[in-house]
Amino acid sequence: ASNDPFGETLHSIFSLVRANFLDVDRFVSVVGSFVALQFLVALRPRSIHFFDMNRCQIRWAQMLCELIAISKTPQQFISRIFARSVA
């Protein structure tokens, strides 16, 4: 869950796209609910840094980023997350 009002994340992403502010040097976000992944659909950061008070959350984020990096399609990513084919 996120503390942002409904639609706020989508509005922010559209605003970044409209302003053509997609290439960024560094993307920094708390792991939390991992709402940051939605921003990474539009942004092209040179580096990504996640932080959290909970070390397990950071490890979870690292694992998800690795799975995203090795997955060629969203279906392949979901298949790896659930350890079964979704195709």
N, C-alpha and C positions, 0 to 999 in steps of 0.2 A: 504494500500500500504506500501511497505517497501523500504528503501533506499539501501538495499543490492542488488548487481548485481544478475541477473537471475541465479538461481541454487545455489547460495552461501549458502543458508540455508540447502538445501539438502546435499551439499558437506560437510558442517560442521557436520551434523548429521551422515553421513556415516563415517567421520573421528573419531568421538567419539565412534561409534560402533566398528570400526576396531581396535581401541586402547583399547577396552573393558573398557572404562571409562563411565560406565552407572550408577553406584551407587554414588550419590553425597550427601553431607550433606545439602547444601542449594542452592536453585536455585533462583536467583534474576534477575528480568527483568522489564523494563518499560512496561506498558500496551500497549500503542501506538496502533499498528496495530494487536497486539496479536499474532505476529509471534512466540512467545515463546511456544505457544501450540504445534507447530510442533516438538519442541525439547522434549516436555514431552511425546511424543509417544515413544521415545527411552530411555530417562533418568528415573531414579528412585530416585527422591530427597526425603530426609527425611522431608524437609520443603520447602515451596514455598512462596516467597515474591514478590509482584508486587507493583510498585510505579508509580506515574504519577502526573503531576502538576494539572490535572483535576480530582477533587474528584469523579465526575460522572463516569469517566473511571475506577476508582478503584472499585466503587460499581458494575459496569458492570462486571468487571473481577471476583469479588467475587461471583456474581450470576452465571456466567458461570462455575466457579470451583465447586460450589455447585451442579449445574445440571450435571456436569461430574461425580461428586462423587456418585450421586444417580442413575445415568443411568447405566444399565447393558450392553447395547450395543450402538454402534454409532447411530443406527436407533432410539433407545429410546431417546437418547440425542437430535437428530434433531427433533423428534416428539414433545419433550417438548419445544424446542426453538420456533417452529412455531405453537404450540398448535393444532396440527392435526397429524393424523397417516401418516407415510411415508412408512409403511410396505406394 
